[in-house]
Amino acid sequence: MRIGIDCRAYGENHGYRGIYIENLVSYLDKNEDENKYILFFNEREFGDFVPHSSCIHMVKTSAQIESISEQILFPRELLREKLDHMFFSHPYIPLLYRRKSTILLIDLIAYFYPEKHLKWWLLQYWKSFMLRHSIQSSDTVIVLSEILKHDLIEIFDIQEEKILVIPPMLSNKEDMQIWEENTINNFLLKEGISKKFILSVGELREYKNIPRLLQAYNLFLKENGEDIDLVLVGKEDPTYHEIRSTIIQLGLQSRVHIYNMFDVEQMRLLYQNASFFILASLYESSELALLTSLSYGLPITSSILPILTTIFSQKDVLYFRPMSVPDIQSAFIQMFNRPLLKWKKKDMNKYSVPAISKKLVEIFSK
């Protein structure tokens, strides 16, 4: 079979979706020899991957994601390759492409919490239209959880049979670097981060509930006198100013550190040396937000969300009500009053690159 894979969002610069595709492509290059895989890259990402298998063929496309050229040029390029199946890593299938396809739907954040500039009705309508079209016209929709599957059925009224639940993919850490104490101290000193710090990783947007987290953190500092910083890592919505304004209003400029991106090794350093991890979200569509922290055995406190409580118990995560600032503050206090032991890691095998990639290959082959 000739299977196409949309690699236009390839690599860590594209967040979780990019890492997902990078891991999948790497697995196929090393382990697959039954199918022919045609990988579609934009010019910027084209040189980031060098295939070793004769089953891999690379195609350069000028069609950017969510652009006009995606609707006009991309379908022609796909049809030219005479594909038996196309895997779209973004949930947007060009209107003119009618052949067999699978889409990866990581969440419905764009539906529940559109970015502020998307509240302009015409642009928001177009995105909603394309999402609905792609979900309904695809042969298979891959989602990361049963809750997301339920939301899809309720909102888009599609057949349950076409939705497949595959757990999130977690990158392997066999090559994890062990950091020397001097390296750790120098990094923290350079960044102005105290030796004790709390870590939060995820998009810095409305649904992440960061202003309430900051208010609770400020109360915790005032009432408990702990010398501990807060590190926020994630892509920042340039139209969402509440986070920066809250930091200034509370006078936390020297205690809160915001980073849009760190490289993989620096992120590992943060995960390995944080006091604990906090997730204050109002919405999550899968357990993905906590998996990396759990894989490092990092203590976690999190919003009490159905998708998380069905998978992780109080032995794994200390939960709080995300709309209550006092409840979040109480979680801070409890995390310091209880022994900060590294909790036992969950079984991560079902989230591994080989386990997830094998399931994807099975879907493509069918």
C-alpha positions as CSV (number, residue, x, y, z in Angstrom):
1,M,0.0,0.0,0.0
2,R,1.0,3.6,-0.6
3,I,0.4,5.5,2.6
4,G,0.8,9.3,2.9
5,I,1.7,11.0,6.1
6,D,1.3,14.8,6.6
7,C,4.7,15.9,8.1
8,R,4.2,19.6,7.7
9,A,4.1,19.9,11.5
10,Y,7.2,17.9,12.1
11,G,9.5,18.2,15.1
12,E,9.5,19.8,18.5
13,N,8.9,23.3,17.2
14,H,5.4,22.2,16.5
15,G,4.7,21.0,20.0
16,Y,3.2,17.7,20.9
17,R,1.8,17.1,17.4
18,G,5.2,17.6,15.9
19,I,6.9,15.3,18.3
20,Y,4.2,12.7,17.7
21,I,4.8,12.8,13.9
22,E,8.6,12.8,14.4
23,N,8.5,9.7,16.6
24,L,6.1,7.9,14.2
25,V,8.2,8.6,11.2
26,S,11.4,7.4,13.0
27,Y,9.7,4.2,14.0
28,L,8.5,3.6,10.4
29,D,12.0,4.2,9.0
30,K,13.5,1.6,11.4
31,N,10.8,-1.0,11.5
32,E,8.4,-1.0,8.5
33,D,9.0,-2.8,5.2
34,E,5.5,-3.8,4.1
35,N,4.1,-0.5,2.9
36,K,5.4,2.5,1.0
37,Y,5.3,5.7,3.0
38,I,5.2,9.0,1.3
39,L,6.0,11.9,3.7
40,F,4.9,15.4,2.9
41,F,7.1,18.1,4.3
42,N,7.2,21.9,4.0
43,E,10.5,23.3,2.9
44,R,11.5,24.4,6.4
45,E,11.1,20.9,7.9
46,F,12.3,19.0,4.8
47,G,15.9,18.7,5.9
48,D,15.1,17.7,9.4
49,F,14.6,14.1,8.6
50,V,16.9,11.8,6.5
51,P,15.3,8.4,5.7
52,H,17.3,5.2,5.7
53,S,14.6,2.8,4.5
54,S,13.7,2.3,0.9
55,C,10.1,2.3,2.0
56,I,10.2,6.0,2.8
57,H,9.8,8.6,0.1
58,M,9.8,12.3,0.8
59,V,7.9,15.0,-1.0
60,K,8.4,18.8,-0.6
61,T,5.2,20.8,-0.6
62,S,4.7,24.6,-0.5
63,A,1.2,24.2,1.0
64,Q,1.3,25.6,4.5
65,I,-1.1,24.4,7.1
66,E,-4.5,26.3,7.1
67,S,-3.5,28.3,4.0
68,I,-5.2,28.8,0.7
69,S,-2.5,26.7,-1.0
70,E,-3.6,23.8,1.3
71,Q,-7.0,23.9,-0.4
72,I,-5.7,24.3,-4.0
73,L,-2.2,22.9,-4.3
74,F,-2.1,20.2,-1.6
75,P,-4.9,18.0,-3.1
76,R,-3.1,17.9,-6.4
77,E,0.1,16.9,-4.8
78,L,-1.7,14.2,-2.8
79,L,-3.5,12.8,-5.9
80,R,-0.3,12.8,-7.9
81,E,1.2,10.2,-5.5
82,K,-1.8,7.8,-6.0
83,L,-2.2,7.1,-2.3
84,D,-4.2,4.3,-0.9
85,H,-4.5,6.1,2.4
86,M,-3.6,9.5,3.8
87,F,-2.9,10.3,7.4
88,F,-3.5,14.0,8.3
89,S,-1.7,15.0,11.5
90,H,-3.9,18.2,11.5
91,P,-7.7,17.7,11.6
92,Y,-8.1,19.7,8.4
93,I,-8.7,17.8,5.2
94,P,-8.7,19.9,2.0
95,L,-12.2,20.3,0.5
96,L,-11.1,18.9,-2.8
97,Y,-9.5,15.7,-1.4
98,R,-12.0,12.8,-1.4
99,R,-9.8,9.7,-1.0
100,K,-9.4,7.5,2.0
101,S,-8.0,9.3,5.0
102,T,-7.4,9.3,8.8
103,I,-7.1,12.4,10.9
104,L,-5.5,12.9,14.3
105,L,-7.6,14.9,16.7
106,I,-5.7,15.7,19.9
107,D,-8.4,17.9,21.5
108,L,-11.3,20.2,21.0
109,I,-9.8,23.3,22.6
110,A,-10.3,25.3,19.5
111,Y,-14.0,24.5,19.7
112,F,-14.5,25.1,23.5
113,Y,-11.9,27.9,23.9
114,P,-11.2,29.7,20.6
115,E,-8.2,32.0,20.6
116,K,-9.3,35.6,21.2
117,H,-8.5,36.8,17.6
118,L,-10.7,33.9,16.4
119,K,-13.7,35.5,18.0
120,W,-13.9,37.4,14.8
121,W,-16.9,35.5,13.5
122,L,-15.8,34.9,9.9
123,L,-12.5,33.3,10.7
124,Q,-14.0,31.3,13.6
125,Y,-16.7,30.1,11.3
126,W,-14.2,28.9,8.7
127,K,-12.2,27.0,11.3
128,S,-15.3,25.4,12.7
129,F,-16.5,24.5,9.2
130,M,-13.2,22.9,8.3
131,L,-13.1,20.9,11.5
132,R,-16.6,19.6,11.0
133,H,-15.9,18.8,7.3
134,S,-12.7,16.9,8.2
135,I,-14.3,14.9,10.9
136,Q,-17.3,13.9,8.8
137,S,-15.4,13.2,5.5
138,S,-12.5,11.2,7.0
139,D,-12.7,7.4,7.2
140,T,-11.2,7.3,10.6
141,V,-10.7,9.8,13.4
142,I,-8.0,9.0,16.0
143,V,-8.6,10.5,19.4
144,L,-6.6,10.2,22.6
145,S,-9.4,9.4,25.1
146,E,-13.0,8.0,25.5
147,I,-14.1,11.4,26.8
148,L,-13.0,13.1,23.6
149,K,-14.7,10.3,21.6
150,H,-17.9,11.1,23.5
151,D,-17.6,14.8,22.8
152,L,-17.2,14.1,19.1
153,I,-20.3,12.0,18.9
154,E,-22.3,14.6,20.9
155,I,-21.1,17.7,19.1
156,F,-20.6,16.5,15.5
157,D,-23.1,13.6,15.3
158,I,-20.8,11.1,13.7
159,Q,-20.8,7.3,13.8
160,E,-19.1,5.8,16.8
161,E,-17.5,3.1,14.6
162,K,-15.2,5.6,12.8
163,I,-13.7,6.9,16.0
164,L,-10.7,5.0,17.3
165,V,-9.2,5.7,20.8
166,I,-5.4,5.4,20.9
167,P,-3.6,6.6,24.1
168,P,-1.2,9.6,23.8
169,M,2.3,8.8,22.6
170,L,5.1,9.5,25.1
171,S,8.7,9.9,23.8
172,N,11.3,7.4,25.0
173,K,13.8,8.5,27.5
174,E,16.5,5.8,27.3
175,D,19.0,8.4,26.3
176,M,18.1,10.6,29.3
177,Q,21.0,12.8,30.4
178,I,22.0,12.8,34.0
179,W,22.7,16.4,35.0
180,E,25.7,17.3,37.2
181,E,24.9,19.5,40.2
182,N,27.1,22.3,38.8
183,T,25.3,22.2,35.5
184,I,21.9,22.4,37.2
185,N,23.0,25.3,39.5
186,N,24.6,27.2,36.6
187,F,21.4,26.8,34.5
188,L,19.1,28.0,37.3
189,L,21.5,30.9,38.1
190,K,21.6,32.0,34.5
191,E,17.8,32.0,34.2
192,G,17.3,33.6,37.6
193,I,15.3,30.6,38.9
194,S,15.6,29.6,42.6
195,K,16.8,26.1,43.5
196,K,13.3,25.3,44.6
197,F,10.7,25.8,41.9
198,I,7.2,24.7,40.8
199,L,6.8,23.6,37.2
200,S,3.8,24.1,34.9
201,V,3.9,23.1,31.2
202,G,1.2,23.8,28.6
203,E,-0.2,26.4,26.3
204,L,-0.5,29.8,28.1
205,R,-4.1,30.4,27.0
206,E,-7.5,31.0,28.7
207,Y,-8.4,27.4,29.4
208,K,-5.1,26.8,31.4
209,N,-6.5,29.0,34.2
210,I,-3.1,30.6,34.9
211,P,-4.5,33.9,36.5
212,R,-6.1,31.9,39.3
213,L,-3.0,29.8,39.7
214,L,-1.0,33.0,40.1
215,Q,-3.4,34.4,42.7
216,A,-3.1,31.2,44.7
217,Y,0.7,31.2,44.3
218,N,0.9,34.8,45.6
219,L,-1.2,34.0,48.7
220,F,0.9,31.0,49.3
221,L,4.1,33.0,49.2
222,K,2.7,35.7,51.6
223,E,1.2,33.3,54.1
224,N,3.9,30.5,54.1
225,G,7.1,32.4,53.4
226,E,8.5,29.6,51.1
227,D,11.4,30.7,48.9
228,I,10.1,29.0,45.7
229,D,9.7,30.2,42.1
230,L,7.0,29.3,39.6
231,V,8.1,28.3,36.0
232,L,5.6,28.4,33.2
233,V,6.6,26.8,29.9
234,G,4.3,26.8,26.9
235,K,3.3,28.7,23.7
236,E,1.8,32.0,24.7
237,D,-1.3,33.4,23.1
238,P,-0.2,37.0,22.1
239,T,-3.8,38.2,22.4
240,Y,-4.3,36.8,25.9
241,H,-2.8,39.5,28.2
242,E,-4.4,38.4,31.5
243,I,-1.4,36.3,32.5
244,R,1.2,39.1,32.1
245,S,-1.1,41.7,33.6
246,T,-1.8,39.5,36.7
247,I,1.9,38.9,37.3
248,I,2.5,42.7,37.2
249,Q,-0.5,43.4,39.4
250,L,0.6,40.9,42.0
251,G,4.3,42.1,41.8
252,L,5.5,38.6,40.9
253,Q,7.9,39.6,38.1
254,S,11.0,38.3,39.9
255,R,9.3,35.0,41.0
256,V,7.4,33.9,37.9
257,H,9.4,32.8,34.8
258,I,7.6,32.4,31.5
259,Y,9.2,30.5,28.6
260,N,7.5,29.9,25.2
261,M,9.9,27.0,24.5
262,F,12.9,25.1,25.8
263,D,14.8,22.4,24.0
264,V,14.4,18.8,24.9
265,E,17.4,18.6,27.2
266,Q,16.5,21.7,29.1
267,M,13.0,20.5,29.6
268,R,14.4,17.3,31.1
269,L,16.5,19.3,33.5
270,L,13.3,21.1,34.6
271,Y,11.3,17.9,35.1
272,Q,14.2,16.3,37.0
273,N,14.7,19.1,39.4
274,A,11.3,20.7,40.0
275,S,9.8,20.4,43.5
276,F,6.5,19.4,42.0
277,F,4.3,19.9,38.9
278,I,1.0,21.8,38.8
279,L,-1.8,21.7,36.2
280,A,-4.6,24.2,36.8
281,S,-6.5,23.6,33.6
282,L,-10.3,24.1,33.2
283,Y,-10.3,21.5,30.3
284,E,-8.1,18.6,29.2
285,S,-9.1,16.0,26.6
286,S,-6.7,13.3,27.7
287,E,-4.1,12.3,30.3
288,L,-1.3,13.8,28.1
289,A,-0.8,16.8,30.3
290,L,0.4,14.7,33.2
291,L,2.2,11.8,31.4
292,T,5.7,13.4,31.2
293,S,5.6,14.4,34.9
294,L,4.5,10.9,35.9
295,S,7.2,9.3,33.8
296,Y,9.8,11.3,35.8
297,G,8.2,10.4,39.0
298,L,7.5,14.1,39.7
299,P,4.9,14.8,42.4
300,I,1.8,16.3,40.8
301,T,-1.1,18.5,41.9
302,S,-3.9,19.1,39.4
303,S,-7.4,20.3,38.6
304,I,-10.0,17.7,39.3
305,L,-11.1,16.8,35.8
306,P,-13.0,13.7,34.8
307,I,-10.4,12.6,32.2
308,L,-7.7,12.6,34.9
309,T,-9.6,11.1,37.8
310,T,-10.7,8.1,35.8
311,I,-7.0,7.2,35.1
312,F,-5.0,8.6,38.1
313,S,-6.0,8.2,41.7
314,Q,-5.2,10.4,44.7
315,K,-2.1,8.2,45.2
316,D,-0.8,9.6,41.9
317,V,-2.2,13.1,41.9
318,L,-3.3,15.6,44.5
319,Y,-6.5,17.2,43.1
320,F,-8.0,20.6,43.6
321,R,-11.1,22.6,42.3
322,P,-9.7,24.8,39.5
323,M,-12.2,27.6,40.0
324,S,-11.3,28.1,43.7
325,V,-8.2,30.1,44.4
326,P,-8.2,29.0,48.1
327,D,-8.4,25.4,47.0
328,I,-5.4,25.8,44.7
329,Q,-3.6,27.6,47.6
330,S,-4.4,24.6,49.9
331,A,-2.9,22.3,47.3
332,F,0.4,24.3,47.4
333,I,0.4,23.9,51.2
334,Q,-0.3,20.2,51.1
335,M,2.4,19.6,48.6
336,F,5.0,21.0,51.0
337,N,3.6,19.6,54.2
338,R,3.5,16.0,52.9
339,P,6.9,14.3,52.2
340,L,7.9,15.2,48.7
341,L,8.7,11.7,47.7
342,K,8.8,10.6,44.1
343,W,5.6,8.7,43.6
344,K,5.7,5.3,41.9
345,K,5.6,5.7,38.2
346,K,2.6,4.5,36.2
347,D,3.1,1.7,33.6
348,M,4.2,3.7,30.6
349,N,4.5,0.8,28.2
350,K,1.1,1.4,26.6
351,Y,2.2,5.0,25.8
352,S,5.5,4.1,24.2
353,V,6.4,5.0,20.6
354,P,6.5,1.3,19.4
355,A,3.1,0.5,21.0
356,I,1.3,3.5,19.5
357,S,3.1,3.3,16.1
358,K,2.1,-0.3,15.7
359,K,-1.6,0.6,16.3
360,L,-1.3,3.4,13.7
361,V,0.2,1.1,11.1
362,E,-2.6,-1.4,11.6
363,I,-5.1,1.4,11.0
364,F,-3.3,2.6,7.8
365,S,-3.0,-1.0,6.5
366,K,-6.7,-1.6,6.8
